[in-house]
Amino acid sequence: MLTVGFIGLGLMGGSLSIALKETGESFHFLGLDHNDTHCKEALSLGLVDEIVHDLDDLQTCDIILLSIPVDGIIAVSQQIKNIKETCTIIDLGSTKEKISNAIPKEIRQNFVTAHPMTGTEKFGPSAALPNLYKDKVVVLCDMESSGEKQQYVAKTLFESIGMKLVYMDAKEHDRHAAFISHMPHALSYALANSVMQQEASKSIIALAGGGFKDMSRIAKSSPNMWEDIFRQNKTNVLEAIHTFQAELKKCEKMVENEEWETLNTWMSNANTLHDIL
C-alpha cells in the first residue's frame, strides 16, 4: 500500500484522490490543509483517510502531491525535509519556471513539476469531480532534473488516471500557458467587471445568454489563486494581454470605419481555431 500525502484539499487534490481510488490500487491518503473546514469536508467525503497538521507528518509518504496556489508551492517546497530518498513530490501548479527554479537542490531529484490542463471555476473539497483528469493533458516540465524513479512514478500516476502526457521546458510552458489559460482568465474577469459597471443585475439576468455565461464562467475562479499565477507569470501574461488588445483594437477600427468585408475575413480567420481544437 502506497502512502500518499495531499497538501491542499480543494478541487484539484480532491479530484485526484477520487481518480486514484478508481484505479483499484491500494493507497492510504493523508491530507494537510490550513483550512480546517476543508479538512473536515475532505474527511467526511472520504477524499482522505487521515488529516495531519504538519509537514513532518508526511515524511514517510511515498508520494506527496502539492495542489495549492503557486506561491504556496514555492514556500512549501523549501520547507520539506527528511523525506524518504525514494519519495516522489509532484506539484500541480499552473506556472512552472519559478517553481522549478525555487526547489532546493537537496530534494530536486524527488520533485516532478506538472501542470494538469484541467479544472473548473469551483473550489474546495466539495467541488471534487470523479473524471476531472480523464482524457486531459498533463504537461511535465524539466523532467531531466527529476530522478529516474520519480519520473517513472509521475508518468505512471498520471497515465493510470487517463491523462495524456506532454513534455515541455518550464519557460516554454509558462509562455504558452499565458496565452491559452492565464490571459483568458484575465479577460473573463475584465468582461464580468465591465458588464457589472454598466448593467443592472436585473438586465444581466434577463439578457445574459449562453455566450456571456460561457465567457464569464471562469471569472468565478479563486482570486487568491489567480493573483499568485499573474504575479509569477507577469511578463508572459502582459505579452498575452497586449497581443489581445491589439486584436481587439483591429476589431474596433473595422467597426468604426464600417469595413464589414474586412471584419468578416477577420472573424473567419478566427473560426479556423476550431479546426485545431
C-alpha positions in Angstrom: 0.0 0.0 0.0 1.4 3.4 -1.0 1.1 6.3 1.4 0.1 9.5 -0.5 0.1 12.9 1.1 -2.1 15.7 -0.3 -1.1 19.2 0.6 -4.2 21.1 -0.4 -7.6 19.5 -0.3 -9.6 21.5 -2.9 -10.8 20.8 -6.3 -7.5 19.5 -7.8 -6.4 17.4 -4.8 -9.9 16.1 -4.1 -10.5 15.1 -7.7 -7.1 13.4 -7.9 -7.9 11.4 -4.7 -11.1 10.1 -6.4 -9.3 9.3 -9.6 -6.6 7.4 -7.8 -9.1 5.3 -5.8 -10.8 4.3 -9.1 -7.6 2.8 -10.4 -8.1 -0.1 -8.0 -4.6 0.3 -6.4 -4.1 0.3 -2.6 -3.5 3.8 -1.2 -3.5 5.4 2.2 -4.3 9.1 1.8 -3.0 11.7 4.3 -4.4 15.3 4.0 -2.8 18.6 5.0 -4.6 21.9 4.6 -4.5 25.2 6.5 -8.3 25.5 6.2 -9.9 23.5 9.0 -13.3 23.4 7.1 -11.6 21.8 4.1 -10.0 19.2 6.3 -13.4 18.2 7.9 -15.1 18.2 4.4 -12.3 16.1 2.9 -12.6 13.5 5.7 -16.4 13.4 5.5 -16.3 13.0 1.8 -13.8 10.2 2.0 -11.2 12.1 0.0 -8.5 11.3 2.6 -8.1 8.6 5.3 -6.4 10.8 7.8 -5.7 14.5 8.5 -2.3 15.6 9.6 -1.3 19.0 10.8 2.4 19.4 10.0 4.8 18.8 7.1 6.8 16.5 9.3 3.8 14.1 9.4 4.4 13.5 5.7 8.0 12.3 6.0 7.1 8.6 5.4 5.0 9.3 2.3 5.8 7.5 -0.9 4.2 10.3 -2.9 3.4 13.9 -1.9 1.1 16.0 -4.1 1.1 19.8 -3.9 -2.3 21.1 -5.0 -2.1 24.6 -3.5 -1.6 28.1 -5.0 1.7 28.6 -6.8 3.2 30.9 -4.3 2.4 28.3 -1.6 4.1 25.6 -3.7 7.3 27.5 -3.6 7.1 28.2 0.1 6.2 24.5 1.0 8.9 23.1 -1.3 11.5 25.0 0.7 10.2 23.6 4.0 10.1 19.9 3.0 12.8 18.0 4.8 13.8 14.5 5.9 11.6 12.7 3.2 12.4 9.2 2.0 15.0 9.1 -0.7 12.5 7.3 -2.9 9.7 9.8 -2.3 8.1 11.5 -5.3 6.9 15.0 -4.9 4.6 16.3 -7.6 3.3 19.9 -7.8 0.1 20.7 -9.8 0.7 24.5 -10.2 -0.4 26.5 -13.3 3.1 28.2 -13.6 6.3 26.2 -13.8 9.5 28.2 -14.2 9.7 30.0 -10.9 8.6 26.8 -9.1 11.2 24.7 -10.9 14.0 27.1 -10.1 13.0 27.5 -6.5 13.1 23.9 -5.5 16.0 23.2 -3.1 18.8 21.2 -4.6 18.6 18.7 -1.8 15.1 17.5 -3.0 15.2 18.5 -6.7 15.5 14.9 -7.9 12.5 14.0 -5.8 10.4 16.7 -7.5 8.3 16.5 -10.6 6.8 19.8 -11.8 3.5 19.1 -13.5 0.5 21.1 -14.8 -2.7 19.2 -15.4 -4.6 21.2 -18.1 -7.9 20.8 -16.4 -10.1 22.5 -13.7 -13.3 24.3 -13.1 -14.2 27.7 -11.6 -15.2 26.0 -8.3 -13.0 25.3 -5.4 -13.0 23.4 -2.1 -13.3 19.6 -1.4 -17.0 19.6 -2.3 -16.0 20.7 -5.8 -14.1 17.5 -6.5 -15.1 15.6 -9.6 -14.6 11.9 -10.5 -13.5 12.5 -14.1 -11.7 15.9 -13.8 -8.4 14.4 -15.1 -9.7 11.8 -17.5 -8.6 12.3 -21.2 -6.9 15.7 -20.3 -3.3 16.7 -20.9 -0.7 17.0 -18.2 2.4 19.0 -19.0 5.5 17.6 -17.3 8.3 20.2 -17.2 12.1 20.0 -16.8 12.0 16.2 -16.4 15.8 15.9 -16.7 16.0 17.5 -13.3 13.9 14.7 -11.7 15.2 11.3 -10.6 14.5 8.3 -12.8 12.3 6.7 -10.2 10.4 9.9 -9.7 9.9 10.3 -13.4 8.5 6.8 -13.6 6.2 7.3 -10.6 4.8 10.5 -12.0 4.2 9.2 -15.5 2.6 6.0 -14.1 0.3 8.0 -11.8 -1.0 10.3 -14.5 -1.4 7.6 -17.1 -3.3 5.5 -14.6 -6.0 8.2 -14.3 -6.3 8.5 -18.0 -4.2 11.6 -18.7 -2.1 12.3 -21.9 1.5 13.2 -21.2 3.2 16.2 -22.8 6.8 17.3 -22.1 8.0 20.8 -22.1 10.6 23.2 -20.8 9.2 25.2 -17.9 10.0 28.6 -19.5 8.3 27.4 -22.7 5.3 26.2 -20.8 4.8 29.5 -19.0 4.6 31.4 -22.2 2.2 29.0 -23.8 0.0 28.9 -20.7 -0.1 32.7 -20.6 -1.9 32.8 -24.0 -4.0 29.6 -23.6 -5.0 29.8 -19.9 -3.9 32.8 -18.0 -4.9 35.6 -20.4 -8.4 34.1 -20.9 -8.9 34.3 -17.2 -7.9 37.9 -17.2 -10.3 38.6 -20.0 -13.1 36.8 -18.1 -12.6 38.9 -15.1 -12.5 42.1 -17.3 -15.7 41.1 -19.0 -17.5 40.5 -15.8 -16.4 43.8 -14.3 -17.2 45.8 -17.5 -20.7 44.4 -17.6 -21.4 44.8 -13.9 -20.3 48.5 -14.1 -22.8 49.2 -16.9 -25.7 47.0 -16.4 -28.2 46.5 -13.6 -28.4 43.0 -12.2 -32.0 42.5 -13.4 -30.9 43.3 -17.0 -28.0 40.9 -16.7 -30.3 38.1 -15.5 -32.8 38.8 -18.3 -30.5 39.1 -21.2 -27.4 37.0 -20.4 -27.4 34.0 -22.8 -25.1 31.1 -23.2 -22.3 33.1 -24.8 -22.0 35.5 -22.0 -22.2 32.8 -19.4 -19.6 30.7 -21.1 -17.2 33.6 -21.4 -17.7 34.9 -17.8 -17.8 31.5 -16.1 -14.2 31.4 -15.2 -14.5 34.8 -13.6 -15.8 32.8 -10.6 -12.4 31.3 -10.1 -10.5 31.9 -6.9 -9.0 35.5 -6.9 -6.3 34.4 -4.4 -5.1 31.6 -6.7 -5.1 33.7 -9.8 -3.4 36.6 -8.2 -0.4 34.3 -7.5 -0.5 33.0 -11.1 -0.5 36.5 -12.6 2.4 37.5 -10.2 4.6 34.5 -11.1 3.9 34.7 -14.8 3.8 38.5 -15.1 5.9 39.1 -18.2 4.1 36.4 -20.3 0.7 37.4 -19.1 1.4 41.1 -20.1 2.6 40.0 -23.5 -0.6 37.9 -24.0 -2.8 40.8 -22.8 -1.1 43.2 -25.2 -1.5 40.8 -28.1 -5.2 40.5 -27.3 -5.6 44.3 -27.0 -4.1 44.7 -30.5 -6.6 42.3 -32.0 -9.5 44.0 -30.2 -8.2 47.3 -31.5 -8.4 45.9 -35.0 -12.0 44.9 -34.4 -12.8 48.4 -33.0 -11.3 50.1 -36.1 -13.1 47.9 -38.6 -16.4 48.5 -36.9 -15.7 52.2 -36.6 -14.8 52.5 -40.3 -17.6 50.2 -41.4 -15.1 47.8 -43.0 -17.5 45.0 -43.0 -15.8 42.7 -45.5 -12.5 43.0 -43.7 -14.3 42.3 -40.4 -15.9 39.2 -41.9 -12.5 37.9 -43.1 -11.0 38.6 -39.6 -13.8 36.6 -38.0 -13.4 33.8 -40.5 -9.8 33.5 -39.7 -10.8 33.2 -36.0 -13.1 30.3 -37.0 -10.2 28.2 -38.1 -9.1 27.8 -34.4 -11.7 25.1 -34.1 -10.2 23.1 -36.9 -7.3 22.6 -34.5 -9.4 22.1 -31.4 
